Amino acid sequence: MIRIREAIIVEGRYDKNTLAQVVDAPILETSGFGIFHDSQRLALLRRLAETRGIIVLTDSDGAGFVIRNYLRGAIDPTQVKHAYIPDVAGKERRKRTASKEGKLGVEGMRPEVLLEALRRAGATVVIYEPTLKAAAFDGLPVIASLTEFKRMAAVIVANRTESALDDVPEKVYTSDLYRRD
């Protein structure tokens, strides 16, 4: 899995689920057009943009561009990167029919297409892998030292809480709140 420093903003839960299988990064949903009326979520996106930067990854349809343009006007543009998926005709597997415009959204993209879109947007990617001896993997820097990785990372997304991360609790995001997983 590829770690990305910036938070990634997507339209909905299915986009988030698809992307979470590809990257290790904070992923937040706009709830489609719900972001237009959710001042608390917009405030959170602004805070994330200030502290770590954000990447907006919306569908390539008209609704995706409306949401993207709204965020472009609501958040300091120097703190936002934009990732674009290609226009691909088709329908998502979970749907009976294609969207109005007949295009695949984020949830319908192959993992390599999503990664390439994030790379083109300038995502800050760091791979922590202690067993890999190479200094780079697929053109991305590899950090083998946990100490160095903790120093470099603004946020560490972990599947479970580990005692090795106890010295950086302000950087750790995990769903393992009670150290049970």
C-alpha positions as CSV (number, residue, x, y, z in Angstrom):
1,M,0.0,0.0,0.0
2,I,1.2,3.5,-0.8
3,R,1.3,6.2,1.9
4,I,0.3,9.7,0.9
5,R,0.9,12.7,3.1
6,E,-2.0,14.8,1.9
7,A,-5.6,14.2,2.8
8,I,-7.7,13.1,-0.2
9,I,-11.2,14.4,-0.7
10,V,-13.7,12.3,-2.7
11,E,-17.4,12.6,-3.3
12,G,-18.9,9.6,-1.5
13,R,-18.4,6.4,0.5
14,Y,-17.9,4.1,-2.5
15,D,-15.2,6.3,-3.8
16,K,-13.6,6.3,-0.3
17,N,-13.8,2.5,-0.1
18,T,-12.2,2.0,-3.5
19,L,-9.4,4.5,-2.7
20,A,-8.7,3.0,0.7
21,Q,-7.8,-0.3,-0.9
22,V,-5.1,1.5,-2.9
23,V,-3.6,4.2,-0.6
24,D,-2.8,4.7,3.0
25,A,-4.0,8.3,3.6
26,P,-6.8,10.2,5.3
27,I,-9.7,10.1,2.9
28,L,-12.7,12.3,3.5
29,E,-16.1,12.4,1.7
30,T,-17.9,15.5,0.6
31,S,-21.2,13.5,0.7
32,G,-21.7,14.7,-2.9
33,F,-23.4,18.2,-2.9
34,G,-23.8,17.9,0.9
35,I,-20.6,19.8,1.3
36,F,-22.4,22.9,0.1
37,H,-24.5,23.0,3.4
38,D,-22.0,21.4,5.8
39,S,-20.0,24.2,7.4
40,Q,-18.3,21.9,9.9
41,R,-17.0,19.5,7.2
42,L,-15.8,22.5,5.2
43,A,-14.0,23.9,8.3
44,L,-12.3,20.4,8.7
45,L,-11.2,20.5,5.1
46,R,-9.7,23.9,5.5
47,R,-7.8,22.8,8.6
48,L,-6.5,19.8,6.8
49,A,-5.5,21.9,3.9
50,E,-3.5,24.2,6.2
51,T,-1.8,21.5,8.2
52,R,-1.0,18.8,5.5
53,G,-2.5,19.8,2.2
54,I,-5.4,18.2,0.4
55,I,-5.9,16.5,-2.9
56,V,-9.3,16.8,-4.5
57,L,-10.3,13.6,-6.5
58,T,-13.8,13.8,-7.9
59,D,-15.5,12.0,-10.7
60,S,-15.0,13.3,-14.2
61,D,-18.7,14.1,-14.7
62,G,-20.5,17.4,-14.3
63,A,-21.3,16.9,-10.6
64,G,-17.6,16.2,-9.9
65,F,-16.6,19.4,-11.5
66,V,-19.2,21.4,-9.6
67,I,-17.9,20.0,-6.3
68,R,-14.3,20.6,-7.3
69,N,-15.0,24.2,-8.3
70,Y,-16.9,24.8,-5.0
71,L,-13.8,23.6,-3.1
72,R,-11.5,25.6,-5.3
73,G,-13.3,28.8,-4.2
74,A,-13.7,27.8,-0.5
75,I,-10.2,26.6,0.3
76,D,-6.9,28.5,-0.2
77,P,-5.7,27.2,-3.7
78,T,-2.1,27.1,-2.6
79,Q,-3.0,24.3,-0.2
80,V,-5.0,22.2,-2.7
81,K,-3.8,19.8,-5.4
82,H,-6.2,18.5,-8.0
83,A,-6.2,14.9,-9.3
84,Y,-8.2,14.0,-12.4
85,I,-9.4,10.6,-13.5
86,P,-9.8,10.0,-17.2
87,D,-13.2,10.0,-19.0
88,V,-14.0,6.3,-19.3
89,A,-17.4,5.1,-20.6
90,G,-19.1,2.4,-18.5
91,K,-20.9,1.7,-15.3
92,E,-19.9,0.7,-11.8
93,R,-20.4,-2.9,-10.9
94,R,-22.8,-2.1,-8.0
95,K,-25.2,-0.1,-10.3
96,R,-27.9,-1.4,-12.6
97,T,-27.4,1.4,-15.2
98,A,-24.6,3.8,-16.1
99,S,-24.7,7.4,-14.7
100,K,-26.5,10.1,-16.7
101,E,-23.3,10.9,-18.5
102,G,-22.3,7.2,-18.9
103,K,-18.9,7.7,-17.3
104,L,-17.1,5.6,-14.7
105,G,-16.4,7.5,-11.4
106,V,-13.6,7.1,-8.9
107,E,-15.1,3.9,-7.6
108,G,-15.0,2.3,-11.1
109,M,-11.3,3.1,-11.8
110,R,-8.6,0.5,-11.6
111,P,-6.0,1.0,-8.8
112,E,-3.2,1.9,-11.2
113,V,-5.3,4.6,-12.8
114,L,-6.0,6.1,-9.4
115,L,-2.4,6.0,-8.4
116,E,-1.3,7.6,-11.6
117,A,-3.9,10.4,-11.1
118,L,-2.6,11.1,-7.6
119,R,1.0,11.1,-8.8
120,R,0.2,13.5,-11.6
121,A,-1.4,15.8,-9.0
122,G,1.9,15.9,-7.1
123,A,0.9,13.7,-4.1
124,T,3.7,13.5,-1.5
125,V,4.3,9.7,-1.3
126,V,6.5,7.9,1.2
127,I,6.7,4.1,1.6
128,Y,7.7,2.7,5.0
129,E,8.9,-0.9,4.5
130,P,11.6,-2.2,6.8
131,T,12.2,-5.4,4.8
132,L,12.8,-3.7,1.4
133,K,16.5,-3.0,0.8
134,A,16.1,-0.7,-2.2
135,A,16.2,3.1,-1.7
136,A,13.2,3.5,-4.1
137,F,10.3,1.4,-5.3
138,D,8.6,2.4,-8.6
139,G,10.3,5.8,-8.4
140,L,9.1,6.5,-4.8
141,P,11.4,6.9,-1.8
142,V,11.4,3.9,0.6
143,I,12.1,4.5,4.3
144,A,13.3,1.4,6.2
145,S,13.8,3.1,9.6
146,L,10.7,3.6,11.7
147,T,12.5,6.5,13.6
148,E,13.2,8.3,10.3
149,F,9.6,7.6,9.1
150,K,8.1,9.0,12.3
151,R,10.2,12.1,11.9
152,M,9.2,12.6,8.2
153,A,5.5,11.8,8.5
154,A,3.0,14.4,9.3
155,V,0.4,11.7,9.9
156,I,0.7,8.0,10.4
157,V,-2.3,6.0,9.4
158,A,-2.1,2.6,11.2
159,N,-4.4,-0.4,11.1
160,R,-3.7,-1.0,14.8
161,T,-2.0,0.8,17.6
162,E,1.5,-0.3,18.3
163,S,3.7,0.5,21.2
164,A,6.4,1.6,18.7
165,L,4.2,4.6,17.9
166,D,3.6,5.7,21.5
167,D,6.1,8.6,21.2
168,V,4.1,10.2,18.4
169,P,0.5,9.9,19.4
170,E,-0.4,13.3,17.8
171,K,0.5,11.9,14.4
172,V,-1.3,8.5,14.7
173,Y,-4.7,8.0,13.2
174,T,-6.2,4.5,13.8
175,S,-9.6,2.9,14.4
176,D,-8.0,0.8,17.1
177,L,-8.9,3.2,19.9
178,Y,-8.8,0.6,22.7
179,R,-5.7,-1.4,21.6
180,R,-7.8,-4.5,21.0
181,D,-7.2,-5.2,17.3
